[in-house]
């Protein structure tokens, strides 16, 4: 099994499993875990690249603290990397 890690603004997440597909703007991850010595499938997750438009419409109102205004999706991704990239896969 492999794992994927990511952060929301509250905490990190670490999900074991495997890559099962790629889509134009992301990928599909099949969660897997051991139960009574057997590997079983959990949730199937779709990870999509967050655009600035979607961030401003859906997520900005939910983010605590002072979040700067971004001029581009690239600027948003760079801010996220600087904020959360050094924390590892979970904490």
PyMOL Python script that loads the backbone (N, CA, C, O; Angstrom):
from pymol import cmd

cmd.read_pdbstr("""\
ATOM      1  N   UNK A   1       0.846  -1.192   0.000  1.00  0.00           N
ATOM      2  CA  UNK A   1       0.000   0.000   0.000  1.00  0.00           C
ATOM      3  C   UNK A   1       0.883   1.243   0.000  1.00  0.00           C
ATOM      4  O   UNK A   1       2.003   1.241   0.511  1.00  0.00           O
ATOM      5  N   UNK A   2       0.353   2.277  -0.576  1.00  0.00           N
ATOM      6  CA  UNK A   2       0.997   3.575  -0.617  1.00  0.00           C
ATOM      7  C   UNK A   2       0.158   4.517   0.239  1.00  0.00           C
ATOM      8  O   UNK A   2      -0.748   4.074   0.945  1.00  0.00           O
ATOM      9  N   UNK A   3       0.450   5.793   0.182  1.00  0.00           N
ATOM     10  CA  UNK A   3      -0.368   6.757   0.909  1.00  0.00           C
ATOM     11  C   UNK A   3      -0.348   8.097   0.193  1.00  0.00           C
ATOM     12  O   UNK A   3       0.564   8.393  -0.579  1.00  0.00           O
ATOM     13  N   UNK A   4      -1.366   8.898   0.461  1.00  0.00           N
ATOM     14  CA  UNK A   4      -1.435  10.275  -0.027  1.00  0.00           C
ATOM     15  C   UNK A   4      -1.654  11.158   1.202  1.00  0.00           C
ATOM     16  O   UNK A   4      -2.405  10.800   2.110  1.00  0.00           O
ATOM     17  N   UNK A   5      -0.996  12.304   1.218  1.00  0.00           N
ATOM     18  CA  UNK A   5      -1.149  13.233   2.334  1.00  0.00           C
ATOM     19  C   UNK A   5      -1.541  14.603   1.832  1.00  0.00           C
ATOM     20  O   UNK A   5      -1.112  15.026   0.758  1.00  0.00           O
ATOM     21  N   UNK A   6      -2.356  15.295   2.605  1.00  0.00           N
ATOM     22  CA  UNK A   6      -2.757  16.656   2.255  1.00  0.00           C
ATOM     23  C   UNK A   6      -3.198  17.381   3.519  1.00  0.00           C
ATOM     24  O   UNK A   6      -3.421  16.763   4.560  1.00  0.00           O
ATOM     25  N   UNK A   7      -3.319  18.688   3.414  1.00  0.00           N
ATOM     26  CA  UNK A   7      -3.765  19.510   4.540  1.00  0.00           C
ATOM     27  C   UNK A   7      -5.004  20.289   4.163  1.00  0.00           C
ATOM     28  O   UNK A   7      -5.088  20.863   3.077  1.00  0.00           O
ATOM     29  N   UNK A   8      -5.960  20.304   5.066  1.00  0.00           N
ATOM     30  CA  UNK A   8      -6.957  21.352   4.992  1.00  0.00           C
ATOM     31  C   UNK A   8      -6.414  22.440   5.919  1.00  0.00           C
ATOM     32  O   UNK A   8      -5.297  22.293   6.416  1.00  0.00           O
ATOM     33  N   UNK A   9      -7.127  23.487   6.165  1.00  0.00           N
ATOM     34  CA  UNK A   9      -6.540  24.554   6.986  1.00  0.00           C
ATOM     35  C   UNK A   9      -6.534  24.224   8.472  1.00  0.00           C
ATOM     36  O   UNK A   9      -5.954  24.967   9.264  1.00  0.00           O
ATOM     37  N   UNK A  10      -7.164  23.129   8.861  1.00  0.00           N
ATOM     38  CA  UNK A  10      -7.194  22.763  10.265  1.00  0.00           C
ATOM     39  C   UNK A  10      -6.180  21.711  10.658  1.00  0.00           C
ATOM     40  O   UNK A  10      -5.616  21.770  11.750  1.00  0.00           O
ATOM     41  N   UNK A  11      -5.939  20.745   9.778  1.00  0.00           N
ATOM     42  CA  UNK A  11      -5.029  19.662  10.115  1.00  0.00           C
ATOM     43  C   UNK A  11      -4.621  18.904   8.861  1.00  0.00           C
ATOM     44  O   UNK A  11      -5.171  19.112   7.780  1.00  0.00           O
ATOM     45  N   UNK A  12      -3.652  18.028   9.030  1.00  0.00           N
ATOM     46  CA  UNK A  12      -3.193  17.198   7.935  1.00  0.00           C
ATOM     47  C   UNK A  12      -3.933  15.872   7.890  1.00  0.00           C
ATOM     48  O   UNK A  12      -4.536  15.449   8.877  1.00  0.00           O
ATOM     49  N   UNK A  13      -3.879  15.226   6.742  1.00  0.00           N
ATOM     50  CA  UNK A  13      -4.524  13.934   6.544  1.00  0.00           C
ATOM     51  C   UNK A  13      -3.537  13.003   5.843  1.00  0.00           C
ATOM     52  O   UNK A  13      -2.717  13.446   5.039  1.00  0.00           O
ATOM     53  N   UNK A  14      -3.624  11.735   6.148  1.00  0.00           N
ATOM     54  CA  UNK A  14      -2.719  10.711   5.625  1.00  0.00           C
ATOM     55  C   UNK A  14      -3.609   9.505   5.318  1.00  0.00           C
ATOM     56  O   UNK A  14      -4.132   8.874   6.237  1.00  0.00           O
ATOM     57  N   UNK A  15      -3.785   9.180   4.027  1.00  0.00           N
ATOM     58  CA  UNK A  15      -4.718   8.126   3.638  1.00  0.00           C
ATOM     59  C   UNK A  15      -3.964   7.025   2.894  1.00  0.00           C
ATOM     60  O   UNK A  15      -3.370   7.273   1.845  1.00  0.00           O
ATOM     61  N   UNK A  16      -3.990   5.821   3.436  1.00  0.00           N
ATOM     62  CA  UNK A  16      -3.336   4.698   2.769  1.00  0.00           C
ATOM     63  C   UNK A  16      -4.212   4.201   1.622  1.00  0.00           C
ATOM     64  O   UNK A  16      -5.436   4.320   1.660  1.00  0.00           O
ATOM     65  N   UNK A  17      -3.562   3.644   0.607  1.00  0.00           N
ATOM     66  CA  UNK A  17      -4.305   3.117  -0.526  1.00  0.00           C
ATOM     67  C   UNK A  17      -3.457   3.079  -1.770  1.00  0.00           C
ATOM     68  O   UNK A  17      -2.251   2.840  -1.714  1.00  0.00           O
ATOM     69  N   UNK A  18      -4.117   3.323  -2.922  1.00  0.00           N
ATOM     70  CA  UNK A  18      -3.392   3.305  -4.185  1.00  0.00           C
ATOM     71  C   UNK A  18      -4.067   4.190  -5.218  1.00  0.00           C
ATOM     72  O   UNK A  18      -5.276   4.420  -5.184  1.00  0.00           O
ATOM     73  N   UNK A  19      -3.245   4.675  -6.133  1.00  0.00           N
ATOM     74  CA  UNK A  19      -3.721   5.471  -7.260  1.00  0.00           C
ATOM     75  C   UNK A  19      -4.429   4.529  -8.226  1.00  0.00           C
ATOM     76  O   UNK A  19      -3.854   3.526  -8.649  1.00  0.00           O
ATOM     77  N   UNK A  20      -5.677   4.844  -8.577  1.00  0.00           N
ATOM     78  CA  UNK A  20      -6.417   3.972  -9.495  1.00  0.00           C
ATOM     79  C   UNK A  20      -6.783   4.657 -10.802  1.00  0.00           C
ATOM     80  O   UNK A  20      -7.291   4.006 -11.715  1.00  0.00           O
ATOM     81  N   UNK A  21      -6.538   5.949 -10.911  1.00  0.00           N
ATOM     82  CA  UNK A  21      -6.838   6.624 -12.166  1.00  0.00           C
ATOM     83  C   UNK A  21      -6.415   8.076 -12.136  1.00  0.00           C
ATOM     84  O   UNK A  21      -6.186   8.665 -11.080  1.00  0.00           O
ATOM     85  N   UNK A  22      -6.319   8.631 -13.333  1.00  0.00           N
ATOM     86  CA  UNK A  22      -6.003  10.047 -13.467  1.00  0.00           C
ATOM     87  C   UNK A  22      -7.115  10.712 -14.268  1.00  0.00           C
ATOM     88  O   UNK A  22      -7.681  10.116 -15.185  1.00  0.00           O
ATOM     89  N   UNK A  23      -7.416  11.945 -13.913  1.00  0.00           N
ATOM     90  CA  UNK A  23      -8.383  12.748 -14.642  1.00  0.00           C
ATOM     91  C   UNK A  23      -7.669  14.011 -15.099  1.00  0.00           C
ATOM     92  O   UNK A  23      -6.540  14.273 -14.683  1.00  0.00           O
ATOM     93  N   UNK A  24      -8.317  14.792 -15.949  1.00  0.00           N
ATOM     94  CA  UNK A  24      -7.665  15.959 -16.543  1.00  0.00           C
ATOM     95  C   UNK A  24      -7.062  16.896 -15.506  1.00  0.00           C
ATOM     96  O   UNK A  24      -5.959  17.406 -15.702  1.00  0.00           O
ATOM     97  N   UNK A  25      -7.765  17.126 -14.415  1.00  0.00           N
ATOM     98  CA  UNK A  25      -7.300  18.088 -13.416  1.00  0.00           C
ATOM     99  C   UNK A  25      -7.084  17.463 -12.045  1.00  0.00           C
ATOM    100  O   UNK A  25      -7.239  18.134 -11.024  1.00  0.00           O
ATOM    101  N   UNK A  26      -6.725  16.174 -12.016  1.00  0.00           N
ATOM    102  CA  UNK A  26      -6.505  15.532 -10.730  1.00  0.00           C
ATOM    103  C   UNK A  26      -6.283  14.030 -10.848  1.00  0.00           C
ATOM    104  O   UNK A  26      -5.770  13.538 -11.853  1.00  0.00           O
ATOM    105  N   UNK A  27      -6.684  13.305  -9.790  1.00  0.00           N
ATOM    106  CA  UNK A  27      -6.483  11.853  -9.776  1.00  0.00           C
ATOM    107  C   UNK A  27      -7.505  11.193  -8.863  1.00  0.00           C
ATOM    108  O   UNK A  27      -8.166  11.850  -8.058  1.00  0.00           O
ATOM    109  N   UNK A  28      -7.620   9.873  -9.007  1.00  0.00           N
ATOM    110  CA  UNK A  28      -8.562   9.076  -8.210  1.00  0.00           C
ATOM    111  C   UNK A  28      -7.753   8.159  -7.301  1.00  0.00           C
ATOM    112  O   UNK A  28      -6.853   7.453  -7.754  1.00  0.00           O
ATOM    113  N   UNK A  29      -8.083   8.180  -6.024  1.00  0.00           N
ATOM    114  CA  UNK A  29      -7.369   7.414  -5.001  1.00  0.00           C
ATOM    115  C   UNK A  29      -8.327   6.418  -4.362  1.00  0.00           C
ATOM    116  O   UNK A  29      -9.419   6.788  -3.931  1.00  0.00           O
ATOM    117  N   UNK A  30      -7.915   5.151  -4.301  1.00  0.00           N
ATOM    118  CA  UNK A  30      -8.694   4.113  -3.622  1.00  0.00           C
ATOM    119  C   UNK A  30      -8.101   3.893  -2.244  1.00  0.00           C
ATOM    120  O   UNK A  30      -6.978   3.405  -2.114  1.00  0.00           O
ATOM    121  N   UNK A  31      -8.857   4.256  -1.214  1.00  0.00           N
ATOM    122  CA  UNK A  31      -8.406   4.026   0.158  1.00  0.00           C
ATOM    123  C   UNK A  31      -8.372   2.523   0.426  1.00  0.00           C
ATOM    124  O   UNK A  31      -9.279   1.790   0.033  1.00  0.00           O
ATOM    125  N   UNK A  32      -7.321   2.078   1.096  1.00  0.00           N
ATOM    126  CA  UNK A  32      -7.201   0.676   1.500  1.00  0.00           C
ATOM    127  C   UNK A  32      -6.679   0.637   2.935  1.00  0.00           C
ATOM    128  O   UNK A  32      -5.867   1.469   3.339  1.00  0.00           O
ATOM    129  N   UNK A  33      -7.150  -0.327   3.680  1.00  0.00           N
ATOM    130  CA  UNK A  33      -6.685  -0.490   5.054  1.00  0.00           C
ATOM    131  C   UNK A  33      -6.789  -1.959   5.446  1.00  0.00           C
ATOM    132  O   UNK A  33      -7.461  -2.746   4.780  1.00  0.00           O
ATOM    133  N   UNK A  34      -6.124  -2.310   6.519  1.00  0.00           N
ATOM    134  CA  UNK A  34      -6.157  -3.694   6.985  1.00  0.00           C
ATOM    135  C   UNK A  34      -7.253  -3.856   8.028  1.00  0.00           C
ATOM    136  O   UNK A  34      -7.412  -3.043   8.939  1.00  0.00           O
ATOM    137  N   UNK A  35      -7.993  -4.929   7.858  1.00  0.00           N
ATOM    138  CA  UNK A  35      -9.039  -5.288   8.807  1.00  0.00           C
ATOM    139  C   UNK A  35      -8.947  -6.793   9.046  1.00  0.00           C
ATOM    140  O   UNK A  35      -9.158  -7.582   8.125  1.00  0.00           O
ATOM    141  N   UNK A  36      -8.633  -7.193  10.278  1.00  0.00           N
ATOM    142  CA  UNK A  36      -8.459  -8.609  10.635  1.00  0.00           C
ATOM    143  C   UNK A  36      -7.454  -9.302   9.720  1.00  0.00           C
ATOM    144  O   UNK A  36      -7.660 -10.439   9.298  1.00  0.00           O
ATOM    145  N   UNK A  37      -6.347  -8.585   9.417  1.00  0.00           N
ATOM    146  CA  UNK A  37      -5.279  -9.163   8.625  1.00  0.00           C
ATOM    147  C   UNK A  37      -5.485  -9.120   7.119  1.00  0.00           C
ATOM    148  O   UNK A  37      -4.588  -9.496   6.364  1.00  0.00           O
ATOM    149  N   UNK A  38      -6.643  -8.672   6.674  1.00  0.00           N
ATOM    150  CA  UNK A  38      -6.948  -8.602   5.244  1.00  0.00           C
ATOM    151  C   UNK A  38      -6.956  -7.142   4.785  1.00  0.00           C
ATOM    152  O   UNK A  38      -7.388  -6.259   5.526  1.00  0.00           O
ATOM    153  N   UNK A  39      -6.479  -6.890   3.569  1.00  0.00           N
ATOM    154  CA  UNK A  39      -6.545  -5.554   2.985  1.00  0.00           C
ATOM    155  C   UNK A  39      -7.923  -5.390   2.355  1.00  0.00           C
ATOM    156  O   UNK A  39      -8.332  -6.189   1.513  1.00  0.00           O
ATOM    157  N   UNK A  40      -8.632  -4.346   2.772  1.00  0.00           N
ATOM    158  CA  UNK A  40      -9.976  -4.084   2.245  1.00  0.00           C
ATOM    159  C   UNK A  40     -10.035  -2.668   1.664  1.00  0.00           C
ATOM    160  O   UNK A  40      -9.262  -1.788   2.042  1.00  0.00           O
ATOM    161  N   UNK A  41     -10.969  -2.479   0.743  1.00  0.00           N
ATOM    162  CA  UNK A  41     -11.168  -1.169   0.142  1.00  0.00           C
ATOM    163  C   UNK A  41     -12.045  -0.305   1.037  1.00  0.00           C
ATOM    164  O   UNK A  41     -13.014  -0.771   1.637  1.00  0.00           O
ATOM    165  N   UNK A  42     -11.676   0.966   1.106  1.00  0.00           N
ATOM    166  CA  UNK A  42     -12.486   1.957   1.795  1.00  0.00           C
ATOM    167  C   UNK A  42     -13.111   2.876   0.756  1.00  0.00           C
ATOM    168  O   UNK A  42     -13.592   2.426  -0.284  1.00  0.00           O
ATOM    169  N   UNK A  43     -13.096   4.150   1.049  1.00  0.00           N
ATOM    170  CA  UNK A  43     -13.670   5.136   0.145  1.00  0.00           C
ATOM    171  C   UNK A  43     -12.810   5.319  -1.097  1.00  0.00           C
ATOM    172  O   UNK A  43     -11.597   5.115  -1.058  1.00  0.00           O
ATOM    173  N   UNK A  44     -13.440   5.702  -2.186  1.00  0.00           N
ATOM    174  CA  UNK A  44     -12.735   6.142  -3.390  1.00  0.00           C
ATOM    175  C   UNK A  44     -12.832   7.668  -3.388  1.00  0.00           C
ATOM    176  O   UNK A  44     -13.921   8.239  -3.329  1.00  0.00           O
ATOM    177  N   UNK A  45     -11.667   8.310  -3.453  1.00  0.00           N
ATOM    178  CA  UNK A  45     -11.614   9.764  -3.379  1.00  0.00           C
ATOM    179  C   UNK A  45     -11.136  10.352  -4.696  1.00  0.00           C
ATOM    180  O   UNK A  45     -10.253   9.795  -5.349  1.00  0.00           O
ATOM    181  N   UNK A  46     -11.717  11.470  -5.082  1.00  0.00           N
ATOM    182  CA  UNK A  46     -11.293  12.182  -6.281  1.00  0.00           C
ATOM    183  C   UNK A  46     -10.645  13.483  -5.832  1.00  0.00           C
ATOM    184  O   UNK A  46     -11.283  14.322  -5.196  1.00  0.00           O
ATOM    185  N   UNK A  47      -9.375  13.639  -6.169  1.00  0.00           N
ATOM    186  CA  UNK A  47      -8.622  14.847  -5.847  1.00  0.00           C
ATOM    187  C   UNK A  47      -8.551  15.707  -7.099  1.00  0.00           C
ATOM    188  O   UNK A  47      -8.044  15.270  -8.132  1.00  0.00           O
ATOM    189  N   UNK A  48      -9.061  16.932  -7.004  1.00  0.00           N
ATOM    190  CA  UNK A  48      -9.044  17.851  -8.137  1.00  0.00           C
ATOM    191  C   UNK A  48      -8.258  19.105  -7.769  1.00  0.00           C
ATOM    192  O   UNK A  48      -8.276  19.555  -6.623  1.00  0.00           O
ATOM    193  N   UNK A  49      -7.572  19.657  -8.762  1.00  0.00           N
ATOM    194  CA  UNK A  49      -6.828  20.896  -8.544  1.00  0.00           C
ATOM    195  C   UNK A  49      -7.824  22.017  -8.236  1.00  0.00           C
ATOM    196  O   UNK A  49      -8.813  22.196  -8.947  1.00  0.00           O
ATOM    197  N   UNK A  50      -7.549  22.757  -7.178  1.00  0.00           N
ATOM    198  CA  UNK A  50      -8.409  23.859  -6.777  1.00  0.00           C
ATOM    199  C   UNK A  50      -8.073  25.102  -7.598  1.00  0.00           C
ATOM    200  O   UNK A  50      -6.917  25.523  -7.656  1.00  0.00           O
ATOM    201  N   UNK A  51      -9.080  25.678  -8.225  1.00  0.00           N
ATOM    202  CA  UNK A  51      -8.885  26.909  -8.986  1.00  0.00           C
ATOM    203  C   UNK A  51      -9.164  28.106  -8.089  1.00  0.00           C
ATOM    204  O   UNK A  51      -9.826  27.975  -7.060  1.00  0.00           O
ATOM    205  N   UNK A  52      -8.673  29.244  -8.469  1.00  0.00           N
ATOM    206  CA  UNK A  52      -8.910  30.481  -7.715  1.00  0.00           C
ATOM    207  C   UNK A  52     -10.400  30.799  -7.661  1.00  0.00           C
ATOM    208  O   UNK A  52     -10.909  31.213  -6.620  1.00  0.00           O
ATOM    209  N   UNK A  53     -11.096  30.608  -8.769  1.00  0.00           N
ATOM    210  CA  UNK A  53     -12.534  30.889  -8.808  1.00  0.00           C
ATOM    211  C   UNK A  53     -13.298  30.050  -7.782  1.00  0.00           C
ATOM    212  O   UNK A  53     -14.134  30.574  -7.046  1.00  0.00           O
ATOM    213  N   UNK A  54     -13.009  28.746  -7.736  1.00  0.00           N
ATOM    214  CA  UNK A  54     -13.684  27.872  -6.779  1.00  0.00           C
ATOM    215  C   UNK A  54     -13.282  28.216  -5.344  1.00  0.00           C
ATOM    216  O   UNK A  54     -14.122  28.204  -4.445  1.00  0.00           O
ATOM    217  N   UNK A  55     -11.998  28.522  -5.127  1.00  0.00           N
ATOM    218  CA  UNK A  55     -11.548  28.910  -3.798  1.00  0.00           C
ATOM    219  C   UNK A  55     -12.320  30.122  -3.296  1.00  0.00           C
ATOM    220  O   UNK A  55     -12.830  30.117  -2.176  1.00  0.00           O
ATOM    221  N   UNK A  56     -12.405  31.155  -4.121  1.00  0.00           N
ATOM    222  CA  UNK A  56     -13.089  32.387  -3.711  1.00  0.00           C
ATOM    223  C   UNK A  56     -14.572  32.165  -3.453  1.00  0.00           C
ATOM    224  O   UNK A  56     -15.132  32.742  -2.520  1.00  0.00           O
ATOM    225  N   UNK A  57     -15.205  31.344  -4.259  1.00  0.00           N
ATOM    226  CA  UNK A  57     -16.647  31.108  -4.144  1.00  0.00           C
ATOM    227  C   UNK A  57     -17.009  30.176  -2.988  1.00  0.00           C
ATOM    228  O   UNK A  57     -17.959  30.441  -2.250  1.00  0.00           O
ATOM    229  N   UNK A  58     -16.256  29.090  -2.828  1.00  0.00           N
ATOM    230  CA  UNK A  58     -16.640  28.033  -1.883  1.00  0.00           C
ATOM    231  C   UNK A  58     -15.832  28.047  -0.585  1.00  0.00           C
ATOM    232  O   UNK A  58     -16.403  27.943   0.501  1.00  0.00           O
ATOM    233  N   UNK A  59     -14.516  28.175  -0.690  1.00  0.00           N
ATOM    234  CA  UNK A  59     -13.655  27.929   0.461  1.00  0.00           C
ATOM    235  C   UNK A  59     -13.205  29.167   1.219  1.00  0.00           C
ATOM    236  O   UNK A  59     -13.048  29.110   2.439  1.00  0.00           O
ATOM    237  N   UNK A  60     -12.994  30.283   0.534  1.00  0.00           N
ATOM    238  CA  UNK A  60     -12.516  31.490   1.219  1.00  0.00           C
ATOM    239  C   UNK A  60     -13.381  31.850   2.428  1.00  0.00           C
ATOM    240  O   UNK A  60     -12.831  32.177   3.479  1.00  0.00           O
ATOM    241  N   UNK A  61     -14.716  31.804   2.321  1.00  0.00           N
ATOM    242  CA  UNK A  61     -15.534  32.150   3.494  1.00  0.00           C
ATOM    243  C   UNK A  61     -15.328  31.224   4.695  1.00  0.00           C
ATOM    244  O   UNK A  61     -15.655  31.597   5.822  1.00  0.00           O
ATOM    245  N   UNK A  62     -14.788  30.022   4.467  1.00  0.00           N
ATOM    246  CA  UNK A  62     -14.618  29.039   5.537  1.00  0.00           C
ATOM    247  C   UNK A  62     -13.224  29.044   6.150  1.00  0.00           C
ATOM    248  O   UNK A  62     -12.994  28.395   7.171  1.00  0.00           O
ATOM    249  N   UNK A  63     -12.285  29.776   5.533  1.00  0.00           N
ATOM    250  CA  UNK A  63     -10.907  29.782   6.016  1.00  0.00           C
ATOM    251  C   UNK A  63     -10.756  30.801   7.128  1.00  0.00           C
ATOM    252  O   UNK A  63     -11.073  31.978   6.957  1.00  0.00           O
ATOM    253  N   UNK A  64     -10.271  30.341   8.262  1.00  0.00           N
ATOM    254  CA  UNK A  64     -10.067  31.232   9.404  1.00  0.00           C
ATOM    255  C   UNK A  64      -8.802  32.065   9.206  1.00  0.00           C
ATOM    256  O   UNK A  64      -7.857  31.631   8.548  1.00  0.00           O
ATOM    257  N   UNK A  65      -8.799  33.234   9.769  1.00  0.00           N
ATOM    258  CA  UNK A  65      -7.604  34.072   9.718  1.00  0.00           C
ATOM    259  C   UNK A  65      -7.577  34.995   8.519  1.00  0.00           C
ATOM    260  O   UNK A  65      -8.536  35.085   7.753  1.00  0.00           O
ATOM    261  N   UNK A  66      -6.469  35.667   8.379  1.00  0.00           N
ATOM    262  CA  UNK A  66      -6.301  36.656   7.325  1.00  0.00           C
ATOM    263  C   UNK A  66      -5.703  35.993   6.081  1.00  0.00           C
ATOM    264  O   UNK A  66      -4.511  35.690   6.046  1.00  0.00           O
ATOM    265  N   UNK A  67      -6.522  35.775   5.081  1.00  0.00           N
ATOM    266  CA  UNK A  67      -6.070  35.163   3.835  1.00  0.00           C
ATOM    267  C   UNK A  67      -5.937  36.273   2.795  1.00  0.00           C
ATOM    268  O   UNK A  67      -6.882  37.031   2.579  1.00  0.00           O
ATOM    269  N   UNK A  68      -4.789  36.375   2.156  1.00  0.00           N
ATOM    270  CA  UNK A  68      -4.608  37.452   1.180  1.00  0.00           C
ATOM    271  C   UNK A  68      -5.487  37.268  -0.057  1.00  0.00           C
ATOM    272  O   UNK A  68      -5.996  36.177  -0.314  1.00  0.00           O
ATOM    273  N   UNK A  69      -5.654  38.335  -0.806  1.00  0.00           N
ATOM    274  CA  UNK A  69      -6.316  38.253  -2.107  1.00  0.00           C
ATOM    275  C   UNK A  69      -5.288  37.740  -3.103  1.00  0.00           C
ATOM    276  O   UNK A  69      -4.143  38.193  -3.109  1.00  0.00           O
ATOM    277  N   UNK A  70      -5.691  36.799  -3.940  1.00  0.00           N
ATOM    278  CA  UNK A  70      -4.783  36.211  -4.912  1.00  0.00           C
ATOM    279  C   UNK A  70      -5.142  36.703  -6.306  1.00  0.00           C
ATOM    280  O   UNK A  70      -6.316  36.902  -6.619  1.00  0.00           O
ATOM    281  N   UNK A  71      -4.127  36.899  -7.139  1.00  0.00           N
ATOM    282  CA  UNK A  71      -4.352  37.351  -8.509  1.00  0.00           C
ATOM    283  C   UNK A  71      -4.526  36.191  -9.474  1.00  0.00           C
ATOM    284  O   UNK A  71      -5.081  36.356 -10.560  1.00  0.00           O
ATOM    285  N   UNK A  72      -4.046  35.004  -9.072  1.00  0.00           N
ATOM    286  CA  UNK A  72      -4.106  33.854  -9.970  1.00  0.00           C
ATOM    287  C   UNK A  72      -4.178  32.562  -9.167  1.00  0.00           C
ATOM    288  O   UNK A  72      -3.911  32.543  -7.966  1.00  0.00           O
ATOM    289  N   UNK A  73      -4.544  31.479  -9.854  1.00  0.00           N
ATOM    290  CA  UNK A  73      -4.538  30.157  -9.232  1.00  0.00           C
ATOM    291  C   UNK A  73      -3.123  29.799  -8.794  1.00  0.00           C
ATOM    292  O   UNK A  73      -2.929  29.201  -7.736  1.00  0.00           O
ATOM    293  N   UNK A  74      -2.144  30.163  -9.604  1.00  0.00           N
ATOM    294  CA  UNK A  74      -0.740  29.910  -9.240  1.00  0.00           C
ATOM    295  C   UNK A  74      -0.393  30.592  -7.912  1.00  0.00           C
ATOM    296  O   UNK A  74       0.254  29.977  -7.063  1.00  0.00           O
ATOM    297  N   UNK A  75      -0.805  31.838  -7.716  1.00  0.00           N
ATOM    298  CA  UNK A  75      -0.545  32.545  -6.457  1.00  0.00           C
ATOM    299  C   UNK A  75      -1.206  31.825  -5.277  1.00  0.00           C
ATOM    300  O   UNK A  75      -0.615  31.721  -4.203  1.00  0.00           O
ATOM    301  N   UNK A  76      -2.418  31.335  -5.477  1.00  0.00           N
ATOM    302  CA  UNK A  76      -3.120  30.564  -4.436  1.00  0.00           C
ATOM    303  C   UNK A  76      -2.331  29.313  -4.082  1.00  0.00           C
ATOM    304  O   UNK A  76      -2.133  29.017  -2.904  1.00  0.00           O
ATOM    305  N   UNK A  77      -1.877  28.577  -5.091  1.00  0.00           N
ATOM    306  CA  UNK A  77      -1.121  27.340  -4.844  1.00  0.00           C
ATOM    307  C   UNK A  77       0.195  27.621  -4.124  1.00  0.00           C
ATOM    308  O   UNK A  77       0.596  26.853  -3.249  1.00  0.00           O
ATOM    309  N   UNK A  78       0.868  28.707  -4.481  1.00  0.00           N
ATOM    310  CA  UNK A  78       2.126  29.074  -3.813  1.00  0.00           C
ATOM    311  C   UNK A  78       1.879  29.434  -2.348  1.00  0.00           C
ATOM    312  O   UNK A  78       2.664  29.050  -1.481  1.00  0.00           O
ATOM    313  N   UNK A  79       0.817  30.154  -2.063  1.00  0.00           N
ATOM    314  CA  UNK A  79       0.468  30.495  -0.679  1.00  0.00           C
ATOM    315  C   UNK A  79       0.209  29.216   0.125  1.00  0.00           C
ATOM    316  O   UNK A  79       0.708  29.065   1.240  1.00  0.00           O
ATOM    317  N   UNK A  80      -0.573  28.300  -0.451  1.00  0.00           N
ATOM    318  CA  UNK A  80      -0.880  27.040   0.223  1.00  0.00           C
ATOM    319  C   UNK A  80       0.409  26.267   0.511  1.00  0.00           C
ATOM    320  O   UNK A  80       0.593  25.760   1.618  1.00  0.00           O
ATOM    321  N   UNK A  81       1.302  26.174  -0.481  1.00  0.00           N
ATOM    322  CA  UNK A  81       2.568  25.461  -0.310  1.00  0.00           C
ATOM    323  C   UNK A  81       3.392  26.077   0.816  1.00  0.00           C
ATOM    324  O   UNK A  81       3.965  25.358   1.634  1.00  0.00           O
ATOM    325  N   UNK A  82       3.452  27.402   0.858  1.00  0.00           N
ATOM    326  CA  UNK A  82       4.222  28.069   1.917  1.00  0.00           C
ATOM    327  C   UNK A  82       3.571  27.869   3.290  1.00  0.00           C
ATOM    328  O   UNK A  82       4.275  27.707   4.287  1.00  0.00           O
ATOM    329  N   UNK A  83       2.253  27.878   3.347  1.00  0.00           N
ATOM    330  CA  UNK A  83       1.544  27.726   4.623  1.00  0.00           C
ATOM    331  C   UNK A  83       1.628  26.303   5.178  1.00  0.00           C
ATOM    332  O   UNK A  83       1.821  26.116   6.380  1.00  0.00           O
ATOM    333  N   UNK A  84       1.484  25.312   4.315  1.00  0.00           N
ATOM    334  CA  UNK A  84       1.297  23.941   4.779  1.00  0.00           C
ATOM    335  C   UNK A  84       2.346  22.949   4.299  1.00  0.00           C
ATOM    336  O   UNK A  84       2.422  21.845   4.839  1.00  0.00           O
ATOM    337  N   UNK A  85       3.152  23.297   3.314  1.00  0.00           N
ATOM    338  CA  UNK A  85       4.088  22.360   2.710  1.00  0.00           C
ATOM    339  C   UNK A  85       5.163  21.822   3.633  1.00  0.00           C
ATOM    340  O   UNK A  85       5.652  20.712   3.426  1.00  0.00           O
ATOM    341  N   UNK A  86       5.536  22.574   4.634  1.00  0.00           N
ATOM    342  CA  UNK A  86       6.614  22.117   5.527  1.00  0.00           C
ATOM    343  C   UNK A  86       6.113  21.287   6.702  1.00  0.00           C
ATOM    344  O   UNK A  86       6.913  20.867   7.537  1.00  0.00           O
ATOM    345  N   UNK A  87       4.831  21.047   6.786  1.00  0.00           N
ATOM    346  CA  UNK A  87       4.280  20.324   7.941  1.00  0.00           C
ATOM    347  C   UNK A  87       4.294  18.813   7.788  1.00  0.00           C
ATOM    348  O   UNK A  87       3.940  18.110   8.734  1.00  0.00           O
ATOM    349  N   UNK A  88       4.687  18.287   6.642  1.00  0.00           N
ATOM    350  CA  UNK A  88       4.676  16.845   6.443  1.00  0.00           C
ATOM    351  C   UNK A  88       3.294  16.364   6.081  1.00  0.00           C
ATOM    352  O   UNK A  88       2.420  17.165   5.749  1.00  0.00           O
ATOM    353  N   UNK A  89       3.085  15.055   6.143  1.00  0.00           N
ATOM    354  CA  UNK A  89       1.809  14.495   5.696  1.00  0.00           C
ATOM    355  C   UNK A  89       0.701  14.571   6.740  1.00  0.00           C
ATOM    356  O   UNK A  89      -0.480  14.532   6.395  1.00  0.00           O
ATOM    357  N   UNK A  90       1.072  14.680   8.005  1.00  0.00           N
ATOM    358  CA  UNK A  90       0.061  14.817   9.062  1.00  0.00           C
ATOM    359  C   UNK A  90       0.718  15.339  10.327  1.00  0.00           C
ATOM    360  O   UNK A  90       1.938  15.268  10.474  1.00  0.00           O
ATOM    361  N   UNK A  91      -0.074  15.853  11.224  1.00  0.00           N
ATOM    362  CA  UNK A  91       0.421  16.353  12.505  1.00  0.00           C
ATOM    363  C   UNK A  91      -0.654  16.308  13.543  1.00  0.00           C
ATOM    364  O   UNK A  91      -0.422  16.691  14.690  1.00  0.00           O
TER     365      UNK A  91
END
""", "prot")
cmd.dss("prot")
cmd.show_as("cartoon", "prot")
cmd.util.cbc("prot")
cmd.orient("prot")
